[in-house]
């Protein structure tokens, strides 16, 4: 499968795919959402050759608490930036530290020699961190930035829960 460059992503489609996947995750894994009033958050696509400290695109999907919106937006950018800074593929591996409000749920996708895109990051904040990560991976596959095998490899690098949730997304055709 040919993949597109992060610079070629149509932002309307990006948010539409993210919202659709969020709804599918909610329907597929209702136990993971137990006790949550809102099922939304902020998603960020980060490409540092365009701007080192700002998102290429960032926005809210579904419903979020007004008092958390600023934090969710900041966390969704911080996650891939931290992974990139520390040379890691994801923010679970990149000095995850809840005391500093540094969570898993973001990725730095390093371009491989065979890729026709530049390295980029993606982060989501608003759900339990394993679902933040799974949503990111599903969106990347859904918009054509990476393939399923690469996404599963990134999921496997996170932790067992992310790996299993993502594998179930594939099996249950969430993406």
C-alpha positions in Angstrom: 0.0 0.0 0.0 1.3 3.5 -0.9 1.3 5.9 2.0 0.7 9.6 1.9 2.9 12.2 3.4 1.8 14.0 6.6 1.8 17.2 4.6 -0.8 15.7 2.2 -3.3 14.8 4.9 -6.7 16.5 4.2 -7.5 17.9 7.7 -11.3 17.5 7.3 -10.8 13.8 6.6 -8.3 13.5 9.4 -10.8 14.7 12.0 -13.7 12.8 10.4 -11.7 9.5 10.6 -10.6 10.3 14.2 -14.2 10.9 15.3 -15.5 7.7 13.5 -12.7 5.7 15.2 -13.5 7.2 18.6 -17.1 6.1 18.2 -16.0 2.6 17.1 -13.7 2.3 20.1 -16.5 3.4 22.4 -18.8 0.7 21.0 -16.2 -2.0 20.8 -14.6 -1.5 24.3 -17.3 0.0 26.5 -15.6 -1.3 29.7 -12.6 0.9 28.9 -14.9 4.0 29.1 -16.6 3.0 32.3 -17.1 6.0 34.7 -16.3 8.6 32.0 -18.8 11.5 31.4 -17.2 12.5 28.1 -15.8 10.4 25.3 -13.7 12.9 23.5 -10.4 14.8 23.6 -7.8 16.5 21.5 -5.9 15.0 18.6 -2.7 16.5 17.3 -0.6 15.9 14.2 2.9 17.2 14.6 5.5 17.8 11.9 8.5 19.7 13.2 10.0 20.7 9.9 7.0 23.0 9.5 7.1 24.3 13.1 9.2 22.9 15.9 6.9 23.8 18.8 3.4 23.8 17.3 1.0 21.3 15.9 0.5 21.0 12.2 -3.1 20.5 13.1 -4.9 20.0 16.4 -8.5 19.9 17.4 -11.2 18.6 19.6 -13.2 15.5 18.7 -16.5 14.6 20.3 -17.3 16.0 23.8 -14.8 17.1 26.4 -15.0 18.9 29.7 -14.4 22.6 29.2 -12.1 22.7 32.2 -9.9 20.0 30.6 -9.8 21.4 27.0 -6.6 23.4 27.4 -4.8 20.5 29.2 -5.9 17.9 26.6 -4.7 20.1 23.8 -1.3 20.6 25.5 -0.9 16.9 26.4 -1.8 15.8 22.8 1.2 17.9 21.5 3.5 17.1 24.4 3.3 13.3 23.9 4.8 13.1 20.4 7.3 16.0 21.1 8.6 14.1 24.2 8.9 10.8 22.2 10.8 12.6 19.5 13.1 14.5 21.9 14.0 11.2 23.6 14.4 9.2 20.4 11.5 6.9 21.3 8.7 5.6 19.1 6.0 6.4 21.7 5.3 8.3 24.9 4.9 5.2 27.0 8.7 4.6 26.5 9.6 8.2 26.6 9.9 8.9 30.4 6.2 8.4 31.1 5.7 10.2 34.4 2.2 10.8 35.8 3.5 13.0 38.6 4.6 15.5 35.8 1.4 14.8 33.8 3.4 13.0 31.2 1.3 10.1 29.8 1.4 7.5 27.1 -0.8 8.0 24.1 1.5 9.7 21.5 3.8 8.5 18.9 6.9 9.7 16.9 6.9 7.9 13.6 10.4 7.8 12.3 10.7 7.6 8.5 12.4 4.4 7.3 14.6 4.4 4.2 11.7 2.8 2.2 9.2 5.5 3.3 8.2 8.3 1.1 7.3 10.6 4.0 9.1 12.7 6.6 9.1 11.7 10.2 6.0 13.0 12.2 4.2 12.7 15.4 0.6 12.2 16.6 -0.9 12.4 20.0 -4.4 12.2 21.6 -5.4 13.1 25.1 -8.8 12.7 26.7 -9.3 8.9 27.1 -7.4 6.4 29.3 -3.9 6.4 27.9 -4.1 3.0 26.3 -7.1 4.1 24.3 -5.3 7.4 23.4 -2.6 5.3 21.9 -4.9 2.9 20.0 -6.9 5.8 18.6 -3.7 7.4 17.3 -2.7 4.2 15.6 -6.1 3.6 14.1 -6.2 7.1 12.7 -2.8 6.8 11.1 -3.9 3.6 9.3 -7.3 5.1 8.5 -5.9 8.1 6.7 -3.2 6.1 5.0 -0.1 7.5 6.8 1.1 4.0 7.8 0.1 0.4 7.3 -1.4 -2.0 9.7 1.8 -4.0 10.2 3.7 -0.8 11.1 0.9 0.3 13.5 0.9 -3.1 15.2 4.7 -2.9 15.6 4.3 0.5 17.3 1.5 -0.9 19.5 3.7 -3.8 20.5 6.4 -1.3 21.6 4.0 0.4 24.0 2.7 -2.2 26.3 0.6 -5.4 26.4 -2.7 -3.6 26.8 -2.1 -1.3 23.8 -0.9 -4.2 21.7 -4.0 -6.3 22.6 -6.4 -3.5 22.1 -5.0 -2.6 18.7 -4.9 -6.3 17.6 -8.6 -6.5 18.6 -9.3 -3.4 16.5 -7.8 -5.2 13.5 -9.7 -8.4 14.2 -13.0 -6.6 14.8 -12.5 -4.3 11.7 -12.5 -1.0 13.6 -10.1 0.1 10.8 
